[in-house]
């Protein structure tokens, strides 16, 4: 397989795993990631071990796969890059556009001064993995330099002179024998749900809560940075929703929310937690025991709240219909976490256009024959681009795609 | 079956062994590369990846097989849940598998299904169900509603829709007329009397009313369980099992078909409860893993553990502790270099120090532990802290903590070890001997150790030394063990900074030389 090469689009869990597996078979890999950071959404997930015991959320595996991919000599990685064109004439030939390297990875020492000094919120982005070099990136959209050239503080103050905001984008042409689409998913944006997301400070998404736990080791209220006394998790936000035609379970949210709930109870025992749900989904091999334990620590309410109001003190009033009394009840919380679902990646349609593949009725990439991934003439797919998957399923799916690619390349 | 199919085109030689009389693989008999052994019982397995020797019995004869890799891939095994519902099997109380059979057999089903009107499915009481089972329940109910015009009821607690297409299927069954009754705290009262219809009484949470159902047929769900051979497999192949008894440890490092043995994979229902599609995915992953091992691309060249013949007294400590079963016993105790993962557990625990791994010997590690001369001459006490960190977890967390700008103790010296199980008494004492004021062992969370029990051995080592410290009047607080994951940079800095505070309070170690 020494002379073969595969283009992998997407540097999340699926793309990283597939890169490593293919490279281990001696195949050359070109990995193209749209954002500045590898690891997809999952690289921001927190370890949710409790009582010194792993709960098998798989978050740590993302870092491990990322490290293996970055360090593999046969994996070439282009971050901040997008596939602009792709042609097949025997082999695939792809045109890639890479955003300018404002921060020189060779010079940057990850000191973080650029982030400290930047006056614009969100203009300097910080990664999650130390293996992602550079650890920082500059956002075209938020940076003041690109608006009106009014600020170049990061470049001026960088002790290594690693930052140059005038760098140009780069273009590459990549040749490959097969293409793997692993562009992942888009987290549901809950702003149109009646929960005040984006308006009320203390309404956050489950994904944001994962990142908060990872960054600060616990949960704090965004409005005043204090420890919340009452937290609510609302499940199925954007999943199992007929109004949105989201007729799927996102599979990951029950595990993520309940594991976080137990972690919070362990680290901040004074915090009360309520879990609003439809059906608790099974996750993990020891679910039976986990479910028993979590019911002792967390108030489980089988109802999906209708709406949320913010009170004068920024606490949140959650309304829901009680199953027993059939009355609408109100309960006040300091923090509400919305377990947002997995929705189709916004780039599925552009992949469909570029590669002549199809999407399903919900907008995920189509699965052919119920199970075989897209493999039309050397185009394959892996991971949540075809529908919700947790980390372990994604790792397995990447292996499955690699095996299919291997067979395809062997007979080509 | 699916596993074998994956190899059809690879040109690899495959042996299929089964205890059954037939195996469904007969179609493959024409392929020269396939050898099929039915009614064969495995007895033992020796060797390591690339060179396993398996002994088995077929027709009362002992046979020997030499193979490069092994895949365990049984079909799924179920137990019916009659007991959970207080029911006995009868003509109108059947299992889910029986219902599937009825629906699959056209001559049969006309007879049975033409006489009935109401069918109740019971699933997920007493024991939580699984998407695999929920799918079968919903599919059966859909066929009964649509093709046989029967009224179906699905009684459940949590409807398990976390499988591909299951929410859509749920909506489809509802549209077709299936009635769902979900229970949260209460369960239905089920009465069964011989010769009578089953009577199910319950309080419905949605309408707040009491109902009674008398179905013509009641279908109880099933639990997918490990096969009865899993104990044998675990013993023969020295594979760790999970809490439910499946032949794969519940450990993220084994994703998706790996075991603690290199070259031995486990696919499908032998390792977990899996949907059909996921079983196919497993088959592909197993094929991939075998191919990877066969091509030898992943093999590391680093030097493996070695047993020094003169010093070994055959106490078998290494043999018992090796998580990868890399120690072989013949005339000599030897390490299989292909199976050894260099975790260092054997070397740390050998009472004669007869097992060695280059770079992991206490003397080699001692060289790494050198105190900064500035620290010794500093007027205010700055503790010298040695942290033995697992390469996979704590050492990664340290690097990330630095990257994220966390403040770490100035006198912190991290010594990376391949597994915390490699930390021996000698390592702890070497650190103290080299001026450490405090020693930490930072290891993986339970159930997350790549070497399965390395973190547990580390805990035992630390507890033992702490106890000795207490006895001789040395502060046991100077030795600490904590668990961490690779992505816990915040917790890493919290732990080491807190430890530094403890040591500052204790003052310099009395064992310090200067």
Interface residues (C-beta under 8 A of the other chain):
Chain A: X21 X24 X25 X26 X45 X46 X47 X49 X52 X53 X54 X56 X58 X59 X60 X61 X62 X63 X64 X67 X110 X112 X126 X128 X129 X130 X135 X214 X215 X216 X217 X239 X240 X242 X247 X248 X249 X251 X254 X279 X280 X281 X282 X283 X284 X285 X286 X287 X288 X289 X291 X302 X323 X324 X326 X367 X370 X371 X387 X392 X393 X395 X396 X397 X399 X400 X402 X403 X404 X406 X407 X410 X411
Chain B: X6 X9 X10 X127 X128 X129 X130 X131 X158 X159 X160 X161 X162 X163 X164 X165 X166 X167 X168 X171 X182 X184 X205 X206 X208 X242 X243 X244 X246 X250 X251 X252 X253 X255 X256 X257 X272 X276 X277 X278 X280 X281 X282 X284 X285 X287 X288 X289 X291 X292 X295 X297 X298 X392 X393 X396 X399 X400 X402 X403 X404 X405 X444 X445 X446 X447 X448 X483 X485 X486 X487 X488 X490 X491 X494
